[in-house]
Amino acid sequence: MIKKISILVLLMSSLYAQIEVGGYARNYIGVLAGGDQEYAIIQNTLDLTFSGGSGNVSFFANPTIYQSPGSEIDFDLSEVYLDLYFNSTDIRIGRQKIIWGKGDGVFITDIVSPKDLNEFLLPDFDEIRTGVTAIKLNQYLGDQTFELVYIPTFTASVFADPSSLWSRTPAFPVPVTEDYSQKEVPARLENSEIFTKFSGILPFMDYEIMAGSMWDDDPSMHITPQFSGLPPALTGVSLSPQHHRLSVAGGSFSAELAGMVLRGEGAYYQGKQFLALNAMAYPIDLIEKDYFHYLLGLDFSIGATRVSSQFIQQAIIDYDDLIVQENATNTVTLLANRTFLRETLTAQLFAYIGLNKSDALIRPTLSYDLADGFEILGGANIFVKDADIIDGEDPGQFGYFDDNDMLYMKVKYSF
């Protein structure tokens, strides 16, 4: 690993005169607020960017290095691609992050790049998204753009290790075995993914229309039960994660309205596998259904404070009462941001609020620009669980981590 990093640094150094170098170095420490105040994270990060080009060709590379005490250095090429420029067409080839949609903190049409959920939804969103090896073509038609993305091999989202604080694995009162033999999607032409987007700017709004044929980034858990005795009793289960094909179509818009910005985004998904109960009331079956995922958001100011709110809903079409997930899952987000001391001090509050389970994730932060490029940020992750939830009931995606309240600090230098 060190050898690879050294070769990369030497190569980039030898070309320094022809390329632009940027990035940041960061130290990130988080401690759990309860119990014995254990460290939730101690991480050092070096994120570098290299870019350059000549004529109608350019390149971009973004190597990242993460180091934590007691762990091996994690080195990754987050992005590395070539850009080709023509009169009204751009082509990007290589590993890249592709960001679509108008939502904050939610993935509805922003689904081309998979997610790294090793730390749930806590990292910055540019770190949650992972790169995909793709060919992306942009065709410019005045104020409109047609975008085509072809992904030859599937890249799945990354989830937390079962031993992690952020793992959420189903609990069974019987022994569990795991079978990963069906999790991989073979690298064949028929398994490619393709997405299209048409976007434009009108006098009163801007918009995006998209569609795609893709694999579900989140694997469905196929559960095989083992029974014995009369009457039959559950004695064990086998868990087999598998990815399934999805079709999706949707779009987004944003428009200025009386000094505010109204945003909307929605997508219809076809072919999703939902966990369901069987005849014996065990959550071990899968039912295929379509669903609609959408949001409406409003951005406005109250004095010097900028505020953004969103209502988000995922609704299952032709709902079956055996499905474990509720028919409609409703979430609200709230973002409030204000700067002080000539914009060197920023106070921010961001919150997810789950309306179905009355759970929440509340994230206050305070950051200070100590010098040019040098930032100190302190914050908290506060998980809220409904006090009426009893053992065995679903506490919601945020309430599940009620014991993971965390205080953290980040020291970052950008160059």
N, C-alpha and C positions, 0 to 999 in steps of 0.2 A: 504494500500500500504506500509506504513512504517513498519507494522508488518511483511509483507512478506519479505521485505528487511532484517529486523533484524533477522528473522529465518534463512535466507540464510547465512548471515554473521556468525551467531553463529555456524551453522552446519559446514561451511567451516573452521572456526577457530578451532573447536574441532578436525578436521581431518588434521590440518596444517602439522603435521609431515609426513603424507603420501602423500601429494599433493604439486604440484608446483603452485604458485600464481603469476600472472603477470597482466599487464593492463596499463591503463593510466588515468590521470585526465586532463581535458581540459576546458579552458574558451574560448568562441568564441563570438566575438562582431562584428556585421556588421552594417554599416550605409549607407543609400541611398545617392548617390552623388548629386542628384538634389533636387529641391523643398525645403522643410523645413529640409532636412537632417534627416529624421526619421530613427529610428533604424529598420533595416530589420530583425535582429536576435540578441538576447542576450541569450546565452545558456551555461549551465554548464553540463559537461559530466563526468561520472565515468564509465569506461569500464573495466571490470574485466575478467580474464581468470583463470580457475581452471583445472588442468589436473593431472592425476595420473593413476596408474594401477599396475597390478601384473600378471606375466606370460603372457598368451596370451589374456589378457583382459585389456583394458584401457578405460578411460572416458575423456570427455572434456566438460566444461561448460563455456559459455560466457554471463553472465548477463550484461545488459547495463542500465544505469540510466541517463535520460535527465531531466534537470530542467531549466525552464525559468520563469522569474518574472511574477506573475499573472496567471500562469498555474499550473495544477496539475503535480506532478512528473510522468514521463513516464518511467515505469519499464518494461523491456522485457528480455526474454531469447533469445538472438540472435541465439545462438547455444547451444544444449545440446544433446550429443550422446554417444553411446558406440561403441568401436571398438573391433572386435574379429579377432584374427590373427591365420591363419593356415599355412601349409607348402607353398602353392603357392596361397593362397586366403585370402583376407581381406573382412570383412563384417562390414559396419557401419550402425547403427540403431539409429534413432532419428532425431531431428531438426538440419539441417546442411545447409551450403552454398556450392553450387557446382559451380565451375568456369571452363568453357571450352573455347577453342578458342585462337586466337593469336592477336585479335584486341585490340587497346587502345581506351577507351572512347566510344565504340560502342558495341551493342549486336546483334550478328548474329547467331553464334552457342552457345553463352553463354546465354542460355535461360531457363536453368533448374530452377534456382533460380529467382523468380520475383523481381521487383524493387520497391524501395520506392522513389517516385518522389515528395514528399512533398516540396522539395526545388529544383525542376527541376533537372538538372544534376550537381549541385554545390557541394554536399558532396563528400568526398572521395569514391571511387568506392567500397571499402569493406563495406561502410555504405549504399550505394545505394542498394546493393544486400540484400535481406531478406532470412531468412532460410525457408526451407520446411521440413516437416516431411516425411522422406523417408527411404527406405532400399537401400543401395548402395553396390554392390558386385564388387570387383576387382579381376580378375583372371590374374595372371602373367605368361606369356609364353615367357621366355627369355627376349629379348629386346622389346617385345610387351605386351600390356595390354588390356584385354577386360573388359569393365565397363558396368554394368547394374544398372539402377536406376528405382526403382518403387516408385511412389508417390500415396498413397491411396486416399488422399483428395486434391482437388484443392485449391491453394492459389493464389489470384489475386495480381497484382501490386497495390500499393497504390498511389493515386493521391492527389494533393493539394486540400484543402478545397476551396469551391467557393469564400470564403472571403479572401483567401490568395493572396499574391503578385504573386504567381506562378501558379495560376489557369488560365486555358485557356478553357473557355466554349463557345460554339457557340452562336453568337448573333443573335437574331431575332427581327424584328420590331413589334412583336405581343406578347401577354402574353404567358408565358411558364409554363407548369406544369411538374413535375418530377415523374416518376413511377419506383421504384426500386424493384418491385415485382418479376422480372425475372432475377435479377442480380446474385443471388446466384446459384452456381452449387451444386446440392444435393450430399451428401456424400454417394455414392453408388459404388459398385464394377465396374459397367460399366463406371463410370465417372473417374476412375483412370487414371493417366498419366504414361507413360513408355518411357524411353530413353535408348539408347545403344551407346557406343563409343568404337572404336578400335583404339588404338594409338601405335606408335612405333618409334624407332630411327634407321635410316639408316646411312651409312657412310657419306652421303652428306646432309641429311636433317632429320627433325623429322616431324611427321604428325599425324593427327587425322581424323577419319571418324565417323560420327554420324548419328543417325536417331531417330525420336521420334513421338509418338502420344500424343497430348497435347491439352490443352485448351489455347486459345489466352489470354495472361495475360492482354492485353488491351481490354476492352469491346467495342463492336460496339454499336453505338448510334442509336437505332431504333427511328425514328421520325414519329409521327402520326399527320398529319395536320388536322385542322378544317377549313372548308370553309363555306361561306354563300353568298347569293345574286346571281344575274345574271347580268353580268358574275360572276362566283364564285371568291370571294376574300379570301385570307388567313386571318383568324381571331384569330388563336391560334395554338400552337403546344404542343404535349406531348412528352417528352424525356424519353426513356426507355433503359438504358444500359444493354446489354446482352453479355455473353461470348459465343464464338463459337469454335467448335472443329477444330483443325489444324493437318495436317501431315507435317513433316519436315524431310529433309535429306540434309546432307552437310559435310563439312570437313574443315580442315585448315592445313597449313604447314609453316615451316620456314627453311631457308637454308642460309648458309654462301656463299657469292659471292664476291670475290675480296676485302676482308676486310670489306664488308658490310653484312647486314642481310636482306634478302628478305622474306617478310611474305605475306601470302595470306589466305583468309577465305571466304567461301561462303555457302549459304544454299538456297534450293528451298522449298518454303512454298506452301501448297495446301489448299485451302478453306478459304482464307481471305475475310472478308466482307469490301468493300470499299464504302464510302459515295458517292452518285451520285445524279445528278439533275433529277427531274421528267419532265414530258412533259410541265409543266408550269414554268420550270427553277428554281424550289425551290430545295435546297439540302436536300431532305427528303427521298430518296430511298437508298437501299443498293444493290450492285452488287457483286456477288461472283467471285473472280478471284484468280489465282495463281500468285506468284511473286518470283523474284530472288533477293537475297540480298548478296552483296559480297564486299570485299575490297582487295586492294593491298597496301602493305606498304614497306618502305625501311628505315632501321636504319643505320646510319653512323656517323662518327666523322669529325668535321672540327677543327683541332688543338685539344684543350682541351674541346671543346664544343660537346656534344652528341646531335644528331639531329634525329628525327623520323618523317616521313611524311606518310600519308595514303590518298588514294582515295577510296571513299565509294559510292556505287550506289545501289539504290533499284529500280528495273524495274518490272513493271506490265506486265504479259504475256497476249496476246490477248486483248490489251487495248481497252476500250470503251470510246468514247469521252464524255459520260455523267458523267464519274467519276470525282469528284472534284480534287483529287490529280493528279499531273502531271504523265505522262507515266513513266518517269525516274527522280528520285530525286538524285541529286549529291552533295556530301559533301567532303571537304578536311579537314584533321586535320594536325596540325604542332606542334611538341614538341621540344623545345630546352632547354638544361640543362647544367649548368656549375658550378663547385665548386671553391671556393677560400679559402684563409687563412687555408691551411692544411685541406681542406674539412669540415670546420666548417660553412662556409657560402655558401649557394646554391641559385643561381638565376635560375628561370625557367619561360618559357613562353609556354603556351598551348593555342591553338586556334581551334575552329570549324569554318569553312567557308562554308556557304551554297551557292552553285554555281547557283541554280535556281533563288533565290530571292535576291542574293547579300547581304545576311545578315551574321552576325558572332557573336561569343562569344569569347572574348579575355581575357585570364586569366594570367596576370603576377604575380609572387610570389617571395618573398625573405625570406629565412629562415636562422636562426642562432642558432647553438647549443651552448648555453651559458655555459652549464655544462653537465656532463654525464647524459643523459636521459631528459635534460631540453631544450626545443625548443621554440623559438619565431618565428612566421611566420606572415608576412604581405602581403596582396595581394589585387587585384581588380578583379571584374567581370564587363567587359565592353561589353554591347550589342550594336550591330551595325545594323541599318536599312537603306535600300536603300532610298536615298532622293527622288527618283522618285515614290515611293509607295504612292498612294493617299488613302484617307479614303474609306473603304469598300473593298480594295484589301488585299489579304493575304500577310502580311509582312514577312512570313517565321517563322520557329519555334524559331529562335533566335531574329529576328527583332521584334517579337510580344512583347518581354520584354524590348524594347528600353528604357523605363522609369525606369528600375530597376537596372541601373548601381550602383555598390556597392563597398565600401572600407571596408576591414575587417582585423581583427587581431586575431590570435589564440595563446594562451599560453598553452603549453602542457608538462606534466611531465610523462614519461614512466618509469615503474618499473617492 
